[in-house]
Structure formats: structure tokens, C-alpha cells
């Protein structure tokens, strides 16, 4: 269990032999579910990180970068990494702010993060951008 929802940390812990990973937003029912699943011999990963860890397991950083930078999602991510707000991104592209928010949510889901700063940190680790 961790107070950090970092995808790479979770993957590294699971690769090192951890039977599961729960983040700080876990509820009691999920703890019970995780314990039961691990007791049966399966691994348990917090749902918000499953997709992101799956992407890390599927391929190289290059494949992950390609998925993140694809199409409109990539345009939104590039502008977000340049420091533009979602409202500014909507004006620049031009698309609706709801579409921008949806693309940012996709990026967060893919990376298994919940904040914009965590998007930045994950993109640095993946070599998409530098600090």
C-alpha cells in the first residue's frame, strides 16, 4: 500500500515480487477484494493503475510514447507540457474544453496518474520531455 499512485513505482514493486498494489485512495471494500485475490494466488492492482501498468508491460517506452502522442491526445499533451491550461489549449486547437478535459483524462488514465504535475513527471521518465 502506498500514498503514491506512481505507475512506474507500482510496476517496479510488482516486478520485484509484490503480490499487489493499492494506492492511498483505496476504500475498505477494495482492501478486502485485494486480500482475497492475493490469498487465491493472483496479483491485485488498483484499477486506476491497471491500464497504465499494462501499457508498461506490453512494450517499450517508445510504444507508450507513440500511444500518448497519437492524434488529438498528443496535441493536447504537447500543449499541456508546454504549460498551457486546458482552457488555453481549447482556444489554441480550437476544440471544446470538454474535449480537452477528456484527452487529459485519457493521458492520466494511460499513465496511471491523477494530477497534471504527475503527467509531467511520467513524461520526463518516458523521455517525452525534460524538466
C-alpha positions in Angstrom: 0.0 0.0 0.0 1.4 3.4 -0.9 0.4 7.0 -0.7 1.9 7.4 -4.2 0.0 6.5 -7.3 3.1 6.4 -9.5 2.7 3.8 -12.2 6.4 3.1 -12.6 6.8 2.7 -8.8 3.9 0.3 -8.8 5.3 -1.7 -11.7 8.7 -1.9 -10.2 7.3 -3.2 -6.9 5.2 -5.8 -8.7 8.2 -6.8 -10.8 10.2 -7.2 -7.6 7.7 -9.7 -6.2 4.9 -7.7 -4.6 1.6 -9.5 -4.8 -0.5 -6.3 -5.2 -0.5 -2.6 -5.1 -3.1 -0.3 -3.5 -2.9 3.5 -3.6 -4.0 6.0 -0.9 -7.5 6.4 -2.4 -8.4 2.8 -1.6 -11.7 2.1 0.1 -12.3 -0.7 2.6 -14.2 -2.9 0.1 -11.2 -2.7 -2.3 -8.8 -3.7 0.5 -11.0 -6.8 1.2 -11.1 -7.6 -2.5 -7.3 -7.3 -2.8 -6.7 -9.5 0.2 -9.0 -12.2 -1.2 -7.5 -12.0 -4.7 -3.9 -12.3 -3.3 -4.9 -15.1 -1.0 -6.1 -17.0 -4.1 -2.6 -16.5 -5.6 -3.5 -13.7 -8.0 -2.0 -10.3 -8.2 -4.1 -7.2 -7.3 -3.5 -3.8 -8.9 -5.5 -0.7 -8.0 -7.9 -0.3 -11.0 -6.7 3.3 -11.8 -3.2 1.8 -12.4 -4.1 -1.4 -14.3 -4.2 0.1 -17.8 -1.0 2.1 -17.3 0.9 -0.9 -15.9 -0.4 -2.9 -18.8 1.0 -0.4 -21.2 4.4 -0.6 -19.5 4.3 -4.3 -19.6 3.3 -4.5 -23.3 6.1 -2.7 -24.8 9.0 -0.3 -24.8 8.9 3.3 -23.8 8.8 4.1 -27.5 5.4 2.2 -27.9 4.0 4.0 -24.9 5.2 7.4 -26.2 3.6 6.6 -29.6 0.2 6.0 -27.9 0.4 9.1 -25.8 1.4 11.3 -28.7 -1.1 10.0 -31.1 -3.7 12.3 -32.7 -5.6 14.9 -30.7 -4.5 13.3 -27.4 -0.9 14.0 -28.5 -1.7 17.6 -29.4 -3.3 18.2 -26.1 -0.4 16.6 -24.2 2.2 18.6 -26.0 0.4 21.9 -25.2 -0.1 20.8 -21.6 3.6 20.0 -21.2 4.3 23.5 -22.6 2.4 24.9 -19.7 -0.9 25.8 -21.3 -4.1 25.5 -19.2 -7.0 23.3 -20.5 -8.9 26.5 -21.4 -6.0 27.9 -23.4 -5.5 24.5 -25.1 -9.2 24.5 -26.2 -8.7 28.0 -27.7 -5.4 27.1 -29.5 -6.6 23.9 -31.2 -9.7 25.1 -31.4 -11.9 22.5 -29.7 -14.2 22.5 -26.8 -12.8 22.5 -23.3 -14.7 19.3 -22.6 -12.8 17.5 -25.4 -9.5 18.8 -23.9 -10.5 17.6 -20.5 -11.4 14.2 -22.0 -8.0 13.9 -23.7 -6.2 14.9 -20.5 -8.2 12.3 -18.6 -7.1 9.7 -21.2 -3.5 10.6 -20.6 -3.9 10.4 -16.9 -5.5 7.0 -17.2 -2.8 5.7 -19.5 -0.1 6.9 -17.2 -1.9 6.0 -14.0 -1.7 9.4 -12.5 -4.2 11.9 -11.1 -2.6 15.3 -11.5 -1.0 17.4 -14.2 2.3 17.5 -12.4 2.4 13.7 -12.3 1.8 13.8 -16.1 4.9 15.9 -16.4 7.0 13.6 -14.2 5.8 10.5 -16.1 6.6 12.2 -19.4 10.1 13.0 -18.2 10.6 9.4 -17.2 9.4 8.3 -20.7 11.7 10.7 -22.4 8.8 12.8 -23.9 10.0 16.0 -22.3 12.7 17.3 -20.0 12.5 19.5 -16.8 
